[in-house]
Amino acid sequence: MKQFFTFVKKEFYHVFRDPKTLLMLFGLPVVQIVLFGFALTNEIKNSKVLIVDYAKDAASQEIITKIGATDEFVLQHQILSHLQIEDEFKTGRARLAIIFPANFQRDLLHQNSTQLQVIADASDPNQANTLTNYINTIVTEYQQSLSEVNGMPYQIRPEIRMLYNPELKGATNFVPGVMALVLMLVCVLMTSVSIVREKELGTMEVLLVSPFNPFMVIIAKAIPYFLLSLVNLSVILVLSITLLEMPFNGSYLLFFAESSLLILTALSLGLLISNSTDSQQTAMLISLMGMLIPTMLLTGFMFPIENMPLPLRVFSNIIPSKWYYLIAKSIMIKGLGFSAIWKETLILLGMTVFLLTVSLKKFKIRLA
């Protein structure tokens, strides 16, 4: 037994001497419980809502106050005309708009019935449905309280309009997210093992002593995966449009240019991982765990980012697929041009330049 406990003690020493093992044992579970605990929720909070109040009476103001008092909505601002709503939706400054007609309270009190219009950005159909249900609940509660006070049956009819996706097809939200997920995973995973494979096979020495510029080795390894990823993207796009009836309202040229930028970002990240590791298993593990979970949870196509705590919302900004997801939806569903997505494009471009610069600096031209 003394020898047995000696071996056990030795294994503990091995574990505690290896930072990577400690990170896997203690760091990964903590990260997963935080991400899954706060991100995996279908509740929607802090959604920005626009108000167009042509009535400006007590009834409309009371409903607006009730909406602003909930955790689900944030009153973005009150605009003067319903003509401004689509511009606000295109820029992403709002997801819902409520329009009160001019005679809202007068019709309610004298005719016992009135209506208001609710316009939702249905590019995310699940979120649009949830938000309109929230509004229906608030309006129903106000209607019931008014009926109880006055002893009269009042009726407020919300007229629902779904913008960009009136049929509420799930593909409009699912396809751009899957594109971002596939491109990130495939590009990062395949590129991350490319240089490590040369190290393990012992062929890196041949490449380094050849007259070929060592930095060109990195570029040469990235180009095949770049071209293959474009083919992969084309296949996904064709299947989405033909089989899933995914709408495409924007420019194909702009879409492929933005997709190429994401592919370059992913390839740069894969090269950085490849230059920083010494085994294919480590490179694959970092690529899978580092890209799969953040891309699924913090991109916005599965769970609304607005629901998450501030630290996770801030952290999501460094996930490249989040910005590509916003770009893809703006081009494919809303039909927007470069003027509406230049900020997201600039962020992706900055990530690409940063990752490629760091990966080039970390590339060792000597093995010793």
C-alpha positions as CSV (number, residue, x, y, z in Angstrom):
1,M,0.0,0.0,0.0
2,K,2.9,2.3,0.7
3,Q,4.1,1.9,-2.9
4,F,0.5,2.4,-4.1
5,F,0.2,5.7,-2.3
6,T,3.6,6.8,-3.6
7,F,2.3,6.3,-7.1
8,V,-0.8,8.2,-6.3
9,K,1.3,11.0,-4.8
10,K,3.4,11.1,-8.0
11,E,0.4,11.4,-10.2
12,F,-0.9,14.4,-8.1
13,Y,2.5,16.0,-8.7
14,H,2.2,15.5,-12.4
15,V,-1.2,17.1,-12.4
16,F,-0.3,20.1,-10.4
17,R,2.9,20.7,-12.3
18,D,1.0,21.0,-15.7
19,P,-0.8,24.3,-16.1
20,K,-2.8,22.9,-19.1
21,T,-4.1,20.0,-17.0
22,L,-5.1,22.3,-14.2
23,L,-6.9,24.6,-16.7
24,M,-8.8,21.6,-18.1
25,L,-9.8,20.3,-14.6
26,F,-10.8,23.5,-12.9
27,G,-11.0,26.3,-15.5
28,L,-13.1,24.7,-18.1
29,P,-16.0,23.6,-15.7
30,V,-16.1,27.1,-14.2
31,V,-16.3,28.7,-17.7
32,Q,-19.0,26.2,-18.8
33,I,-21.2,26.7,-15.8
34,V,-21.0,30.5,-16.1
35,L,-21.7,30.5,-19.8
36,F,-24.5,27.9,-19.7
37,G,-26.0,29.3,-16.5
38,F,-26.4,32.8,-17.8
39,A,-26.6,32.3,-21.6
40,L,-29.0,29.4,-21.9
41,T,-32.3,31.1,-21.4
42,N,-35.2,31.8,-23.8
43,E,-36.3,34.8,-21.7
44,I,-35.9,38.1,-23.5
45,K,-34.9,41.2,-21.5
46,N,-33.8,44.7,-22.2
47,S,-35.2,44.8,-25.8
48,K,-35.3,48.2,-27.3
49,V,-38.7,49.4,-28.2
50,L,-39.8,52.5,-30.1
51,I,-42.9,54.5,-29.3
52,V,-44.9,56.6,-31.8
53,D,-47.6,58.3,-29.8
54,Y,-50.0,60.2,-32.0
55,A,-52.6,60.3,-29.1
56,K,-50.5,61.8,-26.3
57,D,-53.4,61.1,-23.8
58,A,-53.6,59.5,-20.4
59,A,-54.4,56.0,-21.7
60,S,-51.4,55.9,-24.1
61,Q,-49.1,57.3,-21.5
62,E,-50.1,54.8,-18.9
63,I,-49.5,51.9,-21.2
64,I,-46.1,53.4,-22.2
65,T,-45.2,53.7,-18.5
66,K,-46.2,50.0,-17.9
67,I,-44.0,48.9,-20.8
68,G,-41.0,50.9,-19.5
69,A,-41.4,49.5,-16.0
70,T,-40.8,45.9,-17.1
71,D,-37.4,44.2,-17.4
72,E,-38.3,43.0,-20.9
73,F,-38.2,46.4,-22.5
74,V,-36.1,49.5,-22.7
75,L,-37.8,52.5,-24.1
76,Q,-35.3,53.6,-26.7
77,H,-37.0,56.9,-27.5
78,Q,-40.3,58.3,-28.8
79,I,-40.2,59.2,-32.5
80,L,-42.5,61.6,-34.2
81,S,-43.5,59.5,-37.2
82,H,-44.0,55.9,-38.0
83,L,-42.0,56.5,-41.2
84,Q,-38.8,56.5,-39.0
85,I,-39.4,53.0,-37.7
86,E,-37.8,51.0,-40.6
87,D,-34.7,53.1,-40.4
88,E,-34.4,52.3,-36.7
89,F,-34.9,48.6,-37.4
90,K,-32.3,48.6,-40.2
91,T,-29.6,50.1,-37.9
92,G,-30.5,47.7,-35.1
93,R,-31.4,50.4,-32.7
94,A,-34.8,48.8,-32.0
95,R,-36.6,45.4,-32.3
96,L,-40.1,46.5,-31.6
97,A,-42.3,49.6,-32.3
98,I,-45.7,50.5,-30.9
99,I,-47.9,53.1,-32.6
100,F,-50.8,54.7,-30.8
101,P,-53.5,56.3,-33.1
102,A,-54.6,59.9,-32.6
103,N,-57.9,59.0,-31.0
104,F,-56.7,56.2,-28.8
105,Q,-58.3,57.2,-25.4
106,R,-61.4,58.8,-27.0
107,D,-62.3,55.7,-28.9
108,L,-61.6,53.5,-25.9
109,L,-63.9,55.5,-23.6
110,H,-66.7,56.3,-26.0
111,Q,-66.8,53.2,-28.2
112,N,-65.4,50.8,-25.6
113,S,-62.9,49.7,-28.2
114,T,-59.7,50.9,-29.8
115,Q,-56.6,49.5,-31.4
116,L,-52.8,50.0,-31.5
117,Q,-50.2,48.8,-33.9
118,V,-47.2,46.6,-32.9
119,I,-44.4,46.2,-35.4
120,A,-41.7,43.7,-34.7
121,D,-38.4,42.9,-36.4
122,A,-39.1,39.3,-37.4
123,S,-35.7,38.5,-38.8
124,D,-35.5,36.6,-35.5
125,P,-39.0,35.0,-35.5
126,N,-38.8,33.5,-32.0
127,Q,-37.8,36.8,-30.5
128,A,-40.5,38.7,-32.4
129,N,-43.2,36.3,-31.2
130,T,-42.0,36.6,-27.6
131,L,-41.9,40.4,-27.6
132,T,-45.4,40.7,-29.2
133,N,-46.7,38.3,-26.6
134,Y,-45.2,40.5,-23.8
135,I,-47.0,43.5,-25.3
136,N,-50.2,41.6,-25.6
137,T,-50.0,40.7,-21.9
138,I,-49.3,44.3,-20.8
139,V,-52.2,45.6,-22.9
140,T,-54.6,42.9,-21.6
141,E,-53.7,43.7,-18.0
142,Y,-54.4,47.4,-18.6
143,Q,-57.6,46.6,-20.3
144,Q,-58.8,44.4,-17.5
145,S,-57.9,47.0,-14.8
146,L,-59.7,49.7,-16.7
147,S,-62.8,47.5,-17.0
148,E,-62.8,46.7,-13.3
149,V,-62.6,50.4,-12.3
150,N,-65.3,51.7,-14.6
151,G,-67.4,48.6,-14.7
152,M,-67.5,48.6,-18.5
153,P,-66.1,46.0,-21.0
154,Y,-63.3,47.7,-22.8
155,Q,-61.3,46.1,-25.6
156,I,-57.9,47.1,-27.0
157,R,-56.9,45.2,-30.1
158,P,-53.2,45.1,-30.9
159,E,-52.6,44.9,-34.6
160,I,-49.4,42.9,-35.1
161,R,-47.1,43.4,-38.1
162,M,-44.0,41.3,-38.6
163,L,-41.3,43.2,-40.6
164,Y,-38.8,41.4,-42.9
165,N,-40.2,37.9,-42.2
166,P,-44.1,38.0,-42.2
167,E,-44.3,34.2,-42.5
168,L,-42.0,33.8,-39.4
169,K,-39.8,31.3,-41.1
170,G,-37.1,30.0,-38.7
171,A,-34.5,29.8,-41.5
172,T,-34.0,33.5,-41.5
173,N,-32.5,33.3,-38.0
174,F,-31.0,29.8,-38.3
175,V,-29.1,30.0,-41.6
176,P,-26.9,33.0,-40.9
177,G,-26.0,31.5,-37.5
178,V,-25.1,28.1,-39.0
179,M,-23.0,29.8,-41.7
180,A,-21.0,31.6,-39.0
181,L,-20.6,28.5,-36.9
182,V,-19.5,26.3,-39.8
183,L,-17.0,28.8,-41.2
184,M,-15.5,29.5,-37.8
185,L,-15.2,25.8,-36.8
186,V,-13.9,24.4,-40.1
187,C,-11.4,27.2,-40.8
188,V,-10.0,27.4,-37.3
189,L,-9.9,23.7,-36.8
190,M,-8.3,22.8,-40.1
191,T,-5.8,25.6,-40.0
192,S,-4.8,25.1,-36.4
193,V,-3.5,21.6,-37.0
194,S,-1.6,22.4,-40.3
195,I,1.6,23.8,-38.8
196,V,1.5,21.5,-35.8
197,R,1.3,18.5,-38.2
198,E,4.5,19.6,-39.9
199,K,6.2,19.8,-36.5
200,E,5.0,16.3,-35.4
201,L,6.0,14.7,-38.8
202,G,9.4,16.3,-38.7
203,T,8.9,18.1,-42.0
204,M,9.1,21.6,-40.6
205,E,12.9,21.4,-40.7
206,V,12.7,20.9,-44.5
207,L,10.4,23.9,-44.9
208,L,12.6,26.1,-42.8
209,V,15.9,25.3,-44.5
210,S,14.4,25.7,-48.0
211,P,14.9,28.9,-50.0
212,F,11.2,29.6,-49.5
213,N,10.4,32.5,-47.2
214,P,9.2,31.0,-43.8
215,F,6.4,33.5,-43.6
216,M,5.1,32.4,-47.0
217,V,4.7,29.0,-45.5
218,I,1.9,30.4,-43.3
219,I,0.2,32.1,-46.2
220,A,0.5,29.0,-48.4
221,K,-1.1,26.9,-45.8
222,A,-4.1,29.3,-45.4
223,I,-5.0,29.7,-49.1
224,P,-6.4,26.1,-49.7
225,Y,-8.6,26.4,-46.7
226,F,-9.7,29.8,-47.8
227,L,-10.8,28.6,-51.2
228,L,-12.4,25.4,-49.9
229,S,-14.4,27.5,-47.3
230,L,-15.8,29.6,-50.1
231,V,-17.0,26.5,-51.8
232,N,-18.5,25.3,-48.6
233,L,-20.2,28.6,-48.1
234,S,-21.6,28.5,-51.6
235,V,-23.1,25.0,-51.0
236,I,-24.7,26.1,-47.8
237,L,-26.2,29.2,-49.5
238,V,-27.6,27.2,-52.4
239,L,-29.2,24.6,-50.1
240,S,-30.6,27.4,-47.9
241,I,-32.2,29.2,-50.8
242,T,-33.5,26.2,-52.7
243,L,-34.5,23.8,-49.9
244,L,-35.2,26.1,-46.9
245,E,-36.6,29.0,-49.1
246,M,-34.3,31.4,-47.3
247,P,-34.8,34.9,-48.7
248,F,-31.8,36.8,-50.1
249,N,-32.6,40.5,-50.6
250,G,-29.1,42.0,-50.7
251,S,-26.0,41.9,-52.8
252,Y,-24.3,38.6,-53.4
253,L,-21.0,40.3,-54.1
254,L,-21.1,42.1,-50.8
255,F,-22.2,38.9,-49.0
256,F,-19.2,36.9,-50.4
257,A,-16.8,39.8,-49.6
258,E,-18.0,39.9,-46.0
259,S,-17.9,36.1,-45.8
260,S,-14.3,36.1,-47.1
261,L,-13.4,38.6,-44.4
262,L,-14.7,36.2,-41.7
263,I,-12.9,33.3,-43.3
264,L,-9.6,35.3,-43.1
265,T,-10.3,36.1,-39.5
266,A,-10.9,32.4,-38.7
267,L,-7.8,31.3,-40.7
268,S,-5.7,33.9,-38.8
269,L,-7.0,32.6,-35.5
270,G,-6.3,29.0,-36.5
271,L,-2.7,29.9,-37.5
272,L,-2.2,31.6,-34.2
273,I,-3.4,28.5,-32.3
274,S,-1.2,26.4,-34.6
275,N,1.9,28.5,-33.9
276,S,1.2,28.4,-30.1
277,T,0.9,24.6,-29.7
278,D,3.1,21.6,-30.1
279,S,0.6,18.8,-30.7
280,Q,-2.4,18.3,-33.0
281,Q,-4.6,17.1,-30.1
282,T,-3.9,20.3,-28.2
283,A,-4.6,22.4,-31.2
284,M,-7.9,20.6,-32.0
285,L,-9.0,20.8,-28.3
286,I,-8.4,24.6,-28.2
287,S,-10.1,25.1,-31.5
288,L,-13.2,23.1,-30.6
289,M,-13.7,24.3,-27.1
290,G,-12.6,27.8,-27.8
291,M,-14.8,28.3,-30.8
292,L,-17.8,25.9,-30.6
293,I,-19.2,27.0,-27.2
294,P,-18.7,30.8,-27.7
295,T,-20.0,30.7,-31.2
296,M,-23.1,28.8,-30.3
297,L,-23.9,30.8,-27.1
298,L,-22.5,34.3,-27.7
299,T,-23.3,35.0,-31.4
300,G,-27.0,35.7,-30.8
301,F,-28.7,33.2,-33.2
302,M,-29.5,30.7,-30.4
303,F,-29.9,32.9,-27.3
304,P,-30.5,36.7,-27.2
305,I,-27.3,38.5,-26.0
306,E,-29.5,41.2,-24.4
307,N,-30.5,38.7,-21.7
308,M,-27.0,38.1,-20.6
309,P,-25.1,39.8,-17.8
310,L,-22.9,42.8,-18.7
311,P,-19.6,40.9,-18.5
312,L,-20.9,38.3,-21.0
313,R,-22.3,41.0,-23.3
314,V,-18.9,42.7,-23.3
315,F,-17.1,39.4,-23.8
316,S,-19.3,38.6,-26.8
317,N,-17.8,41.6,-28.7
318,I,-14.5,39.7,-29.2
319,I,-16.3,36.7,-30.9
320,P,-15.9,37.3,-34.7
321,S,-18.9,35.2,-35.5
322,K,-21.2,37.7,-33.7
323,W,-20.3,40.5,-36.1
324,Y,-20.6,38.2,-39.1
325,Y,-24.0,37.1,-37.9
326,L,-25.2,40.7,-37.8
327,I,-23.7,41.4,-41.2
328,A,-25.2,38.3,-42.8
329,K,-28.7,39.0,-41.5
330,S,-28.5,42.7,-42.6
331,I,-27.5,41.7,-46.2
332,M,-29.6,38.5,-46.7
333,I,-32.9,39.5,-44.9
334,K,-33.0,43.3,-44.7
335,G,-31.2,43.9,-48.1
336,L,-28.9,46.5,-46.6
337,G,-25.7,47.8,-48.3
338,F,-22.2,48.5,-47.0
339,S,-23.2,51.8,-45.5
340,A,-25.3,49.9,-42.8
341,I,-22.6,47.4,-41.9
342,W,-19.4,49.3,-42.2
343,K,-18.8,49.3,-38.4
344,E,-19.1,45.5,-38.1
345,T,-16.9,45.2,-41.2
346,L,-14.3,47.4,-39.6
347,I,-14.3,45.4,-36.4
348,L,-13.8,42.1,-38.3
349,L,-11.0,43.7,-40.4
350,G,-9.3,44.9,-37.2
351,M,-9.5,41.4,-35.7
352,T,-8.0,39.8,-38.8
353,V,-5.1,42.2,-38.9
354,F,-4.4,41.8,-35.2
355,L,-4.6,37.9,-35.3
356,L,-2.5,37.7,-38.4
357,T,0.2,40.0,-37.1
358,V,0.4,38.1,-33.8
359,S,0.5,34.7,-35.5
360,L,3.3,35.9,-37.8
361,K,5.3,37.2,-34.9
362,K,4.9,33.9,-33.0
363,F,5.9,31.8,-35.9
364,K,9.3,30.3,-35.0
365,I,11.8,30.2,-37.9
366,R,14.1,28.1,-35.7
367,L,13.0,24.9,-34.0
368,A,15.5,25.1,-31.2
